């Protein structure tokens, strides 16, 4: 029964987040995290800018990720995340 209550709410939240992702990323910190309440848009396992994203970018936006960043794992809010 809970499913019938939570499923529509989950879909509404998902649509809201998809529509606002392009705006929220503008507030990212140098560590690739989002501050304050915007932290709800963070994924649990990675930062905003990671090595795998570069391969999915259009060719005119690609850059040498390894030249600019060095990834390492840290504890953040009780979880392990990779940071640059």
PyMOL Python script that loads the backbone (N, CA, C, O; Angstrom):
from pymol import cmd

cmd.read_pdbstr("""\
ATOM      1  N   UNK A   1       0.820  -1.198   0.000  1.00  0.00           N
ATOM      2  CA  UNK A   1       0.000   0.000   0.000  1.00  0.00           C
ATOM      3  C   UNK A   1       0.861   1.258   0.000  1.00  0.00           C
ATOM      4  O   UNK A   1       0.510   2.259  -0.625  1.00  0.00           O
ATOM      5  N   UNK A   2       1.993   1.202   0.706  1.00  0.00           N
ATOM      6  CA  UNK A   2       2.878   2.363   0.728  1.00  0.00           C
ATOM      7  C   UNK A   2       3.354   2.734  -0.671  1.00  0.00           C
ATOM      8  O   UNK A   2       3.574   3.906  -0.978  1.00  0.00           O
ATOM      9  N   UNK A   3       3.508   1.716  -1.512  1.00  0.00           N
ATOM     10  CA  UNK A   3       3.988   1.959  -2.868  1.00  0.00           C
ATOM     11  C   UNK A   3       3.080   2.927  -3.611  1.00  0.00           C
ATOM     12  O   UNK A   3       3.566   3.813  -4.314  1.00  0.00           O
ATOM     13  N   UNK A   4       1.780   2.774  -3.467  1.00  0.00           N
ATOM     14  CA  UNK A   4       0.833   3.633  -4.176  1.00  0.00           C
ATOM     15  C   UNK A   4       0.891   5.074  -3.693  1.00  0.00           C
ATOM     16  O   UNK A   4       0.508   5.991  -4.419  1.00  0.00           O
ATOM     17  N   UNK A   5       1.361   5.274  -2.484  1.00  0.00           N
ATOM     18  CA  UNK A   5       1.525   6.627  -1.956  1.00  0.00           C
ATOM     19  C   UNK A   5       2.869   7.207  -2.377  1.00  0.00           C
ATOM     20  O   UNK A   5       2.948   8.353  -2.820  1.00  0.00           O
ATOM     21  N   UNK A   6       3.938   6.399  -2.234  1.00  0.00           N
ATOM     22  CA  UNK A   6       5.292   6.896  -2.483  1.00  0.00           C
ATOM     23  C   UNK A   6       5.655   6.991  -3.958  1.00  0.00           C
ATOM     24  O   UNK A   6       6.449   7.858  -4.325  1.00  0.00           O
ATOM     25  N   UNK A   7       5.112   6.146  -4.809  1.00  0.00           N
ATOM     26  CA  UNK A   7       5.477   6.150  -6.224  1.00  0.00           C
ATOM     27  C   UNK A   7       5.162   7.488  -6.914  1.00  0.00           C
ATOM     28  O   UNK A   7       6.033   8.031  -7.594  1.00  0.00           O
ATOM     29  N   UNK A   8       3.958   8.032  -6.762  1.00  0.00           N
ATOM     30  CA  UNK A   8       3.696   9.329  -7.388  1.00  0.00           C
ATOM     31  C   UNK A   8       4.570  10.452  -6.821  1.00  0.00           C
ATOM     32  O   UNK A   8       4.986  11.347  -7.556  1.00  0.00           O
ATOM     33  N   UNK A   9       4.846  10.403  -5.516  1.00  0.00           N
ATOM     34  CA  UNK A   9       5.722  11.418  -4.921  1.00  0.00           C
ATOM     35  C   UNK A   9       7.140  11.293  -5.465  1.00  0.00           C
ATOM     36  O   UNK A   9       7.794  12.301  -5.732  1.00  0.00           O
ATOM     37  N   UNK A  10       7.617  10.067  -5.629  1.00  0.00           N
ATOM     38  CA  UNK A  10       8.941   9.848  -6.192  1.00  0.00           C
ATOM     39  C   UNK A  10       9.017  10.367  -7.623  1.00  0.00           C
ATOM     40  O   UNK A  10      10.016  10.976  -8.005  1.00  0.00           O
ATOM     41  N   UNK A  11       7.997  10.139  -8.400  1.00  0.00           N
ATOM     42  CA  UNK A  11       7.982  10.617  -9.786  1.00  0.00           C
ATOM     43  C   UNK A  11       7.983  12.135  -9.825  1.00  0.00           C
ATOM     44  O   UNK A  11       8.682  12.723 -10.650  1.00  0.00           O
ATOM     45  N   UNK A  12       7.223  12.781  -8.963  1.00  0.00           N
ATOM     46  CA  UNK A  12       7.218  14.244  -8.908  1.00  0.00           C
ATOM     47  C   UNK A  12       8.592  14.789  -8.523  1.00  0.00           C
ATOM     48  O   UNK A  12       9.073  15.749  -9.125  1.00  0.00           O
ATOM     49  N   UNK A  13       9.219  14.180  -7.527  1.00  0.00           N
ATOM     50  CA  UNK A  13      10.560  14.615  -7.115  1.00  0.00           C
ATOM     51  C   UNK A  13      11.565  14.412  -8.238  1.00  0.00           C
ATOM     52  O   UNK A  13      12.413  15.272  -8.476  1.00  0.00           O
ATOM     53  N   UNK A  14      11.475  13.286  -8.925  1.00  0.00           N
ATOM     54  CA  UNK A  14      12.391  12.988 -10.010  1.00  0.00           C
ATOM     55  C   UNK A  14      12.248  14.005 -11.151  1.00  0.00           C
ATOM     56  O   UNK A  14      13.252  14.496 -11.668  1.00  0.00           O
ATOM     57  N   UNK A  15      11.033  14.315 -11.538  1.00  0.00           N
ATOM     58  CA  UNK A  15      10.800  15.294 -12.601  1.00  0.00           C
ATOM     59  C   UNK A  15      11.303  16.667 -12.177  1.00  0.00           C
ATOM     60  O   UNK A  15      11.931  17.366 -12.973  1.00  0.00           O
ATOM     61  N   UNK A  16      11.037  17.062 -10.938  1.00  0.00           N
ATOM     62  CA  UNK A  16      11.517  18.345 -10.428  1.00  0.00           C
ATOM     63  C   UNK A  16      13.041  18.429 -10.496  1.00  0.00           C
ATOM     64  O   UNK A  16      13.597  19.439 -10.929  1.00  0.00           O
ATOM     65  N   UNK A  17      13.711  17.359 -10.066  1.00  0.00           N
ATOM     66  CA  UNK A  17      15.179  17.357 -10.085  1.00  0.00           C
ATOM     67  C   UNK A  17      15.730  17.387 -11.507  1.00  0.00           C
ATOM     68  O   UNK A  17      16.701  18.095 -11.774  1.00  0.00           O
ATOM     69  N   UNK A  18      15.127  16.630 -12.422  1.00  0.00           N
ATOM     70  CA  UNK A  18      15.580  16.674 -13.808  1.00  0.00           C
ATOM     71  C   UNK A  18      15.441  18.075 -14.402  1.00  0.00           C
ATOM     72  O   UNK A  18      16.289  18.510 -15.180  1.00  0.00           O
ATOM     73  N   UNK A  19      14.385  18.769 -14.038  1.00  0.00           N
ATOM     74  CA  UNK A  19      14.170  20.110 -14.578  1.00  0.00           C
ATOM     75  C   UNK A  19      15.079  21.164 -13.958  1.00  0.00           C
ATOM     76  O   UNK A  19      15.307  22.213 -14.560  1.00  0.00           O
ATOM     77  N   UNK A  20      15.602  20.899 -12.762  1.00  0.00           N
ATOM     78  CA  UNK A  20      16.425  21.899 -12.080  1.00  0.00           C
ATOM     79  C   UNK A  20      17.916  21.562 -12.047  1.00  0.00           C
ATOM     80  O   UNK A  20      18.708  22.381 -11.580  1.00  0.00           O
ATOM     81  N   UNK A  21      18.323  20.395 -12.524  1.00  0.00           N
ATOM     82  CA  UNK A  21      19.736  20.013 -12.490  1.00  0.00           C
ATOM     83  C   UNK A  21      20.642  21.024 -13.176  1.00  0.00           C
ATOM     84  O   UNK A  21      21.717  21.337 -12.664  1.00  0.00           O
ATOM     85  N   UNK A  22      20.225  21.535 -14.320  1.00  0.00           N
ATOM     86  CA  UNK A  22      21.061  22.474 -15.069  1.00  0.00           C
ATOM     87  C   UNK A  22      21.327  23.750 -14.280  1.00  0.00           C
ATOM     88  O   UNK A  22      22.360  24.389 -14.481  1.00  0.00           O
ATOM     89  N   UNK A  23      20.425  24.131 -13.394  1.00  0.00           N
ATOM     90  CA  UNK A  23      20.590  25.338 -12.602  1.00  0.00           C
ATOM     91  C   UNK A  23      21.382  25.068 -11.322  1.00  0.00           C
ATOM     92  O   UNK A  23      22.213  25.883 -10.922  1.00  0.00           O
ATOM     93  N   UNK A  24      21.131  23.946 -10.693  1.00  0.00           N
ATOM     94  CA  UNK A  24      21.742  23.624  -9.410  1.00  0.00           C
ATOM     95  C   UNK A  24      23.259  23.466  -9.531  1.00  0.00           C
ATOM     96  O   UNK A  24      23.990  23.860  -8.623  1.00  0.00           O
ATOM     97  N   UNK A  25      23.742  22.898 -10.631  1.00  0.00           N
ATOM     98  CA  UNK A  25      25.182  22.659 -10.766  1.00  0.00           C
ATOM     99  C   UNK A  25      25.986  23.955 -10.808  1.00  0.00           C
ATOM    100  O   UNK A  25      27.197  23.930 -10.588  1.00  0.00           O
ATOM    101  N   UNK A  26      25.357  25.056 -11.079  1.00  0.00           N
ATOM    102  CA  UNK A  26      26.059  26.343 -11.095  1.00  0.00           C
ATOM    103  C   UNK A  26      26.548  26.755  -9.707  1.00  0.00           C
ATOM    104  O   UNK A  26      27.408  27.628  -9.592  1.00  0.00           O
ATOM    105  N   UNK A  27      26.014  26.141  -8.659  1.00  0.00           N
ATOM    106  CA  UNK A  27      26.370  26.484  -7.288  1.00  0.00           C
ATOM    107  C   UNK A  27      27.370  25.516  -6.673  1.00  0.00           C
ATOM    108  O   UNK A  27      27.603  25.561  -5.465  1.00  0.00           O
ATOM    109  N   UNK A  28      27.966  24.638  -7.479  1.00  0.00           N
ATOM    110  CA  UNK A  28      28.920  23.652  -6.974  1.00  0.00           C
ATOM    111  C   UNK A  28      30.182  24.306  -6.431  1.00  0.00           C
ATOM    112  O   UNK A  28      30.606  25.357  -6.912  1.00  0.00           O
ATOM    113  N   UNK A  29      30.777  23.673  -5.425  1.00  0.00           N
ATOM    114  CA  UNK A  29      32.019  24.172  -4.834  1.00  0.00           C
ATOM    115  C   UNK A  29      33.208  23.622  -5.612  1.00  0.00           C
ATOM    116  O   UNK A  29      33.039  22.820  -6.531  1.00  0.00           O
ATOM    117  N   UNK A  30      34.409  24.055  -5.242  1.00  0.00           N
ATOM    118  CA  UNK A  30      35.607  23.561  -5.906  1.00  0.00           C
ATOM    119  C   UNK A  30      35.810  22.073  -5.682  1.00  0.00           C
ATOM    120  O   UNK A  30      36.456  21.412  -6.495  1.00  0.00           O
ATOM    121  N   UNK A  31      35.275  21.535  -4.601  1.00  0.00           N
ATOM    122  CA  UNK A  31      35.392  20.112  -4.324  1.00  0.00           C
ATOM    123  C   UNK A  31      34.373  19.293  -5.109  1.00  0.00           C
ATOM    124  O   UNK A  31      34.383  18.065  -5.027  1.00  0.00           O
ATOM    125  N   UNK A  32      33.503  19.940  -5.862  1.00  0.00           N
ATOM    126  CA  UNK A  32      32.508  19.225  -6.648  1.00  0.00           C
ATOM    127  C   UNK A  32      31.279  18.833  -5.855  1.00  0.00           C
ATOM    128  O   UNK A  32      30.550  17.927  -6.256  1.00  0.00           O
ATOM    129  N   UNK A  33      31.037  19.493  -4.745  1.00  0.00           N
ATOM    130  CA  UNK A  33      29.864  19.216  -3.913  1.00  0.00           C
ATOM    131  C   UNK A  33      28.923  20.415  -3.960  1.00  0.00           C
ATOM    132  O   UNK A  33      29.322  21.514  -4.345  1.00  0.00           O
ATOM    133  N   UNK A  34      27.694  20.198  -3.572  1.00  0.00           N
ATOM    134  CA  UNK A  34      26.716  21.272  -3.511  1.00  0.00           C
ATOM    135  C   UNK A  34      26.495  21.681  -2.062  1.00  0.00           C
ATOM    136  O   UNK A  34      26.383  20.816  -1.194  1.00  0.00           O
ATOM    137  N   UNK A  35      26.429  22.987  -1.779  1.00  0.00           N
ATOM    138  CA  UNK A  35      26.298  23.459  -0.398  1.00  0.00           C
ATOM    139  C   UNK A  35      24.853  23.435   0.105  1.00  0.00           C
ATOM    140  O   UNK A  35      23.902  23.516  -0.672  1.00  0.00           O
ATOM    141  N   UNK A  36      24.722  23.323   1.412  1.00  0.00           N
ATOM    142  CA  UNK A  36      23.433  23.476   2.085  1.00  0.00           C
ATOM    143  C   UNK A  36      22.337  22.562   1.584  1.00  0.00           C
ATOM    144  O   UNK A  36      22.549  21.364   1.397  1.00  0.00           O
ATOM    145  N   UNK A  37      21.173  23.128   1.369  1.00  0.00           N
ATOM    146  CA  UNK A  37      20.006  22.369   0.920  1.00  0.00           C
ATOM    147  C   UNK A  37      20.212  21.784  -0.475  1.00  0.00           C
ATOM    148  O   UNK A  37      19.600  20.774  -0.824  1.00  0.00           O
ATOM    149  N   UNK A  38      21.063  22.409  -1.262  1.00  0.00           N
ATOM    150  CA  UNK A  38      21.331  21.893  -2.608  1.00  0.00           C
ATOM    151  C   UNK A  38      22.061  20.553  -2.562  1.00  0.00           C
ATOM    152  O   UNK A  38      22.161  19.863  -3.577  1.00  0.00           O
ATOM    153  N   UNK A  39      22.565  20.189  -1.401  1.00  0.00           N
ATOM    154  CA  UNK A  39      23.226  18.901  -1.228  1.00  0.00           C
ATOM    155  C   UNK A  39      22.284  17.744  -1.567  1.00  0.00           C
ATOM    156  O   UNK A  39      22.749  16.639  -1.850  1.00  0.00           O
ATOM    157  N   UNK A  40      20.981  17.978  -1.544  1.00  0.00           N
ATOM    158  CA  UNK A  40      20.019  16.931  -1.898  1.00  0.00           C
ATOM    159  C   UNK A  40      20.143  16.511  -3.358  1.00  0.00           C
ATOM    160  O   UNK A  40      19.689  15.426  -3.722  1.00  0.00           O
ATOM    161  N   UNK A  41      20.744  17.342  -4.201  1.00  0.00           N
ATOM    162  CA  UNK A  41      20.940  17.009  -5.608  1.00  0.00           C
ATOM    163  C   UNK A  41      22.217  16.197  -5.836  1.00  0.00           C
ATOM    164  O   UNK A  41      22.412  15.659  -6.926  1.00  0.00           O
ATOM    165  N   UNK A  42      23.086  16.100  -4.833  1.00  0.00           N
ATOM    166  CA  UNK A  42      24.320  15.316  -4.974  1.00  0.00           C
ATOM    167  C   UNK A  42      23.999  13.839  -5.100  1.00  0.00           C
ATOM    168  O   UNK A  42      23.028  13.347  -4.524  1.00  0.00           O
ATOM    169  N   UNK A  43      24.836  13.134  -5.869  1.00  0.00           N
ATOM    170  CA  UNK A  43      24.726  11.684  -5.870  1.00  0.00           C
ATOM    171  C   UNK A  43      25.478  11.151  -4.658  1.00  0.00           C
ATOM    172  O   UNK A  43      26.319  11.855  -4.098  1.00  0.00           O
ATOM    173  N   UNK A  44      25.198   9.951  -4.255  1.00  0.00           N
ATOM    174  CA  UNK A  44      25.804   9.400  -3.045  1.00  0.00           C
ATOM    175  C   UNK A  44      27.241   8.960  -3.271  1.00  0.00           C
ATOM    176  O   UNK A  44      27.976   8.778  -2.300  1.00  0.00           O
ATOM    177  N   UNK A  45      27.668   8.782  -4.507  1.00  0.00           N
ATOM    178  CA  UNK A  45      28.960   8.155  -4.749  1.00  0.00           C
ATOM    179  C   UNK A  45      29.969   8.996  -5.522  1.00  0.00           C
ATOM    180  O   UNK A  45      31.094   8.539  -5.722  1.00  0.00           O
ATOM    181  N   UNK A  46      29.626  10.184  -5.959  1.00  0.00           N
ATOM    182  CA  UNK A  46      30.573  10.910  -6.790  1.00  0.00           C
ATOM    183  C   UNK A  46      30.349  12.420  -6.709  1.00  0.00           C
ATOM    184  O   UNK A  46      29.362  12.890  -6.143  1.00  0.00           O
ATOM    185  N   UNK A  47      31.289  13.161  -7.287  1.00  0.00           N
ATOM    186  CA  UNK A  47      31.208  14.616  -7.294  1.00  0.00           C
ATOM    187  C   UNK A  47      30.525  15.097  -8.568  1.00  0.00           C
ATOM    188  O   UNK A  47      30.127  14.286  -9.404  1.00  0.00           O
ATOM    189  N   UNK A  48      30.389  16.399  -8.718  1.00  0.00           N
ATOM    190  CA  UNK A  48      29.730  16.947  -9.894  1.00  0.00           C
ATOM    191  C   UNK A  48      30.538  16.747 -11.172  1.00  0.00           C
ATOM    192  O   UNK A  48      29.967  16.509 -12.236  1.00  0.00           O
ATOM    193  N   UNK A  49      31.841  16.841 -11.074  1.00  0.00           N
ATOM    194  CA  UNK A  49      32.704  16.719 -12.243  1.00  0.00           C
ATOM    195  C   UNK A  49      33.634  15.534 -12.034  1.00  0.00           C
ATOM    196  O   UNK A  49      34.492  15.575 -11.153  1.00  0.00           O
ATOM    197  N   UNK A  50      33.483  14.496 -12.815  1.00  0.00           N
ATOM    198  CA  UNK A  50      34.354  13.345 -12.659  1.00  0.00           C
ATOM    199  C   UNK A  50      34.904  12.906 -14.010  1.00  0.00           C
ATOM    200  O   UNK A  50      34.485  13.400 -15.057  1.00  0.00           O
ATOM    201  N   UNK A  51      35.836  11.984 -13.970  1.00  0.00           N
ATOM    202  CA  UNK A  51      36.551  11.563 -15.165  1.00  0.00           C
ATOM    203  C   UNK A  51      35.635  10.942 -16.213  1.00  0.00           C
ATOM    204  O   UNK A  51      35.843  11.147 -17.409  1.00  0.00           O
ATOM    205  N   UNK A  52      34.636  10.196 -15.790  1.00  0.00           N
ATOM    206  CA  UNK A  52      33.757   9.547 -16.764  1.00  0.00           C
ATOM    207  C   UNK A  52      32.861  10.546 -17.489  1.00  0.00           C
ATOM    208  O   UNK A  52      32.402  10.271 -18.597  1.00  0.00           O
ATOM    209  N   UNK A  53      32.607  11.696 -16.881  1.00  0.00           N
ATOM    210  CA  UNK A  53      31.780  12.706 -17.553  1.00  0.00           C
ATOM    211  C   UNK A  53      32.467  13.283 -18.778  1.00  0.00           C
ATOM    212  O   UNK A  53      31.797  13.651 -19.743  1.00  0.00           O
ATOM    213  N   UNK A  54      33.788  13.370 -18.758  1.00  0.00           N
ATOM    214  CA  UNK A  54      34.522  13.971 -19.875  1.00  0.00           C
ATOM    215  C   UNK A  54      34.299  13.174 -21.154  1.00  0.00           C
ATOM    216  O   UNK A  54      34.177  13.762 -22.229  1.00  0.00           O
ATOM    217  N   UNK A  55      34.245  11.865 -21.060  1.00  0.00           N
ATOM    218  CA  UNK A  55      34.034  11.026 -22.236  1.00  0.00           C
ATOM    219  C   UNK A  55      32.651  11.163 -22.844  1.00  0.00           C
ATOM    220  O   UNK A  55      32.461  10.847 -24.018  1.00  0.00           O
ATOM    221  N   UNK A  56      31.687  11.626 -22.070  1.00  0.00           N
ATOM    222  CA  UNK A  56      30.315  11.781 -22.570  1.00  0.00           C
ATOM    223  C   UNK A  56      30.029  13.177 -23.089  1.00  0.00           C
ATOM    224  O   UNK A  56      28.944  13.434 -23.610  1.00  0.00           O
ATOM    225  N   UNK A  57      30.990  14.084 -22.951  1.00  0.00           N
ATOM    226  CA  UNK A  57      30.786  15.466 -23.391  1.00  0.00           C
ATOM    227  C   UNK A  57      30.900  15.571 -24.907  1.00  0.00           C
ATOM    228  O   UNK A  57      31.548  14.740 -25.542  1.00  0.00           O
ATOM    229  N   UNK A  58      30.271  16.590 -25.486  1.00  0.00           N
ATOM    230  CA  UNK A  58      30.513  16.863 -26.903  1.00  0.00           C
ATOM    231  C   UNK A  58      31.996  17.184 -27.114  1.00  0.00           C
ATOM    232  O   UNK A  58      32.661  17.670 -26.200  1.00  0.00           O
ATOM    233  N   UNK A  59      32.502  16.919 -28.287  1.00  0.00           N
ATOM    234  CA  UNK A  59      33.945  17.035 -28.534  1.00  0.00           C
ATOM    235  C   UNK A  59      34.485  18.440 -28.264  1.00  0.00           C
ATOM    236  O   UNK A  59      35.629  18.568 -27.828  1.00  0.00           O
ATOM    237  N   UNK A  60      33.721  19.476 -28.501  1.00  0.00           N
ATOM    238  CA  UNK A  60      34.231  20.833 -28.280  1.00  0.00           C
ATOM    239  C   UNK A  60      34.341  21.199 -26.798  1.00  0.00           C
ATOM    240  O   UNK A  60      34.968  22.205 -26.465  1.00  0.00           O
ATOM    241  N   UNK A  61      33.742  20.401 -25.897  1.00  0.00           N
ATOM    242  CA  UNK A  61      33.826  20.657 -24.461  1.00  0.00           C
ATOM    243  C   UNK A  61      34.831  19.763 -23.747  1.00  0.00           C
ATOM    244  O   UNK A  61      35.107  19.982 -22.567  1.00  0.00           O
ATOM    245  N   UNK A  62      35.381  18.772 -24.418  1.00  0.00           N
ATOM    246  CA  UNK A  62      36.289  17.821 -23.769  1.00  0.00           C
ATOM    247  C   UNK A  62      37.616  18.472 -23.400  1.00  0.00           C
ATOM    248  O   UNK A  62      38.085  19.394 -24.067  1.00  0.00           O
ATOM    249  N   UNK A  63      38.205  17.970 -22.323  1.00  0.00           N
ATOM    250  CA  UNK A  63      39.497  18.456 -21.854  1.00  0.00           C
ATOM    251  C   UNK A  63      40.242  17.292 -21.201  1.00  0.00           C
ATOM    252  O   UNK A  63      39.663  16.231 -20.971  1.00  0.00           O
ATOM    253  N   UNK A  64      41.521  17.494 -20.905  1.00  0.00           N
ATOM    254  CA  UNK A  64      42.325  16.449 -20.282  1.00  0.00           C
ATOM    255  C   UNK A  64      42.090  16.491 -18.771  1.00  0.00           C
ATOM    256  O   UNK A  64      42.707  17.290 -18.066  1.00  0.00           O
ATOM    257  N   UNK A  65      41.208  15.641 -18.282  1.00  0.00           N
ATOM    258  CA  UNK A  65      40.828  15.624 -16.874  1.00  0.00           C
ATOM    259  C   UNK A  65      42.024  15.351 -15.979  1.00  0.00           C
ATOM    260  O   UNK A  65      42.181  16.003 -14.947  1.00  0.00           O
ATOM    261  N   UNK A  66      42.876  14.394 -16.356  1.00  0.00           N
ATOM    262  CA  UNK A  66      44.033  14.018 -15.528  1.00  0.00           C
ATOM    263  C   UNK A  66      45.027  15.160 -15.362  1.00  0.00           C
ATOM    264  O   UNK A  66      45.756  15.206 -14.372  1.00  0.00           O
ATOM    265  N   UNK A  67      45.062  16.074 -16.313  1.00  0.00           N
ATOM    266  CA  UNK A  67      45.970  17.216 -16.214  1.00  0.00           C
ATOM    267  C   UNK A  67      45.523  18.203 -15.135  1.00  0.00           C
ATOM    268  O   UNK A  67      46.353  18.888 -14.535  1.00  0.00           O
ATOM    269  N   UNK A  68      44.231  18.275 -14.892  1.00  0.00           N
ATOM    270  CA  UNK A  68      43.681  19.260 -13.960  1.00  0.00           C
ATOM    271  C   UNK A  68      43.365  18.708 -12.576  1.00  0.00           C
ATOM    272  O   UNK A  68      43.371  19.459 -11.601  1.00  0.00           O
ATOM    273  N   UNK A  69      43.084  17.393 -12.470  1.00  0.00           N
ATOM    274  CA  UNK A  69      42.587  16.837 -11.216  1.00  0.00           C
ATOM    275  C   UNK A  69      43.339  15.569 -10.820  1.00  0.00           C
ATOM    276  O   UNK A  69      43.935  14.890 -11.656  1.00  0.00           O
ATOM    277  N   UNK A  70      43.295  15.272  -9.540  1.00  0.00           N
ATOM    278  CA  UNK A  70      43.766  14.004  -9.005  1.00  0.00           C
ATOM    279  C   UNK A  70      42.681  13.514  -8.050  1.00  0.00           C
ATOM    280  O   UNK A  70      42.363  14.189  -7.071  1.00  0.00           O
ATOM    281  N   UNK A  71      42.116  12.349  -8.331  1.00  0.00           N
ATOM    282  CA  UNK A  71      40.994  11.844  -7.524  1.00  0.00           C
ATOM    283  C   UNK A  71      41.506  11.067  -6.325  1.00  0.00           C
ATOM    284  O   UNK A  71      42.511  10.361  -6.412  1.00  0.00           O
ATOM    285  N   UNK A  72      40.809  11.200  -5.207  1.00  0.00           N
ATOM    286  CA  UNK A  72      41.106  10.435  -4.000  1.00  0.00           C
ATOM    287  C   UNK A  72      39.804  10.225  -3.234  1.00  0.00           C
ATOM    288  O   UNK A  72      38.866  11.012  -3.363  1.00  0.00           O
ATOM    289  N   UNK A  73      39.751   9.166  -2.441  1.00  0.00           N
ATOM    290  CA  UNK A  73      38.540   8.839  -1.699  1.00  0.00           C
ATOM    291  C   UNK A  73      38.581   9.486  -0.313  1.00  0.00           C
ATOM    292  O   UNK A  73      39.594   9.426   0.384  1.00  0.00           O
ATOM    293  N   UNK A  74      37.464  10.103   0.073  1.00  0.00           N
ATOM    294  CA  UNK A  74      37.354  10.722   1.392  1.00  0.00           C
ATOM    295  C   UNK A  74      36.015  10.343   2.014  1.00  0.00           C
ATOM    296  O   UNK A  74      35.089   9.930   1.316  1.00  0.00           O
ATOM    297  N   UNK A  75      35.924  10.489   3.334  1.00  0.00           N
ATOM    298  CA  UNK A  75      34.666  10.322   4.060  1.00  0.00           C
ATOM    299  C   UNK A  75      33.930  11.659   4.038  1.00  0.00           C
ATOM    300  O   UNK A  75      34.489  12.677   4.447  1.00  0.00           O
ATOM    301  N   UNK A  76      32.702  11.668   3.573  1.00  0.00           N
ATOM    302  CA  UNK A  76      31.912  12.883   3.537  1.00  0.00           C
ATOM    303  C   UNK A  76      30.490  12.531   3.945  1.00  0.00           C
ATOM    304  O   UNK A  76      29.820  11.744   3.276  1.00  0.00           O
ATOM    305  N   UNK A  77      30.039  13.111   5.035  1.00  0.00           N
ATOM    306  CA  UNK A  77      28.687  12.850   5.550  1.00  0.00           C
ATOM    307  C   UNK A  77      28.443  11.362   5.771  1.00  0.00           C
ATOM    308  O   UNK A  77      27.352  10.858   5.507  1.00  0.00           O
ATOM    309  N   UNK A  78      29.462  10.668   6.255  1.00  0.00           N
ATOM    310  CA  UNK A  78      29.311   9.253   6.564  1.00  0.00           C
ATOM    311  C   UNK A  78      29.372   8.326   5.380  1.00  0.00           C
ATOM    312  O   UNK A  78      28.986   7.163   5.492  1.00  0.00           O
ATOM    313  N   UNK A  79      29.847   8.805   4.243  1.00  0.00           N
ATOM    314  CA  UNK A  79      29.944   7.943   3.068  1.00  0.00           C
ATOM    315  C   UNK A  79      31.277   8.177   2.369  1.00  0.00           C
ATOM    316  O   UNK A  79      31.866   9.249   2.507  1.00  0.00           O
ATOM    317  N   UNK A  80      31.751   7.203   1.632  1.00  0.00           N
ATOM    318  CA  UNK A  80      32.977   7.340   0.859  1.00  0.00           C
ATOM    319  C   UNK A  80      32.645   7.950  -0.495  1.00  0.00           C
ATOM    320  O   UNK A  80      31.781   7.446  -1.213  1.00  0.00           O
ATOM    321  N   UNK A  81      33.336   9.041  -0.847  1.00  0.00           N
ATOM    322  CA  UNK A  81      33.154   9.656  -2.159  1.00  0.00           C
ATOM    323  C   UNK A  81      34.530   9.953  -2.743  1.00  0.00           C
ATOM    324  O   UNK A  81      35.511  10.129  -2.021  1.00  0.00           O
ATOM    325  N   UNK A  82      34.570  10.003  -4.056  1.00  0.00           N
ATOM    326  CA  UNK A  82      35.787  10.399  -4.740  1.00  0.00           C
ATOM    327  C   UNK A  82      35.744  11.899  -4.949  1.00  0.00           C
ATOM    328  O   UNK A  82      34.745  12.445  -5.418  1.00  0.00           O
ATOM    329  N   UNK A  83      36.841  12.561  -4.596  1.00  0.00           N
ATOM    330  CA  UNK A  83      36.935  13.997  -4.802  1.00  0.00           C
ATOM    331  C   UNK A  83      38.172  14.299  -5.622  1.00  0.00           C
ATOM    332  O   UNK A  83      39.139  13.538  -5.636  1.00  0.00           O
ATOM    333  N   UNK A  84      38.116  15.417  -6.295  1.00  0.00           N
ATOM    334  CA  UNK A  84      39.249  15.855  -7.097  1.00  0.00           C
ATOM    335  C   UNK A  84      40.067  16.834  -6.316  1.00  0.00           C
ATOM    336  O   UNK A  84      41.078  17.330  -6.814  1.00  0.00           O
TER     337      UNK A  84
END
""", "prot")
cmd.dss("prot")
cmd.show_as("cartoon", "prot")
cmd.util.cbc("prot")
cmd.orient("prot")
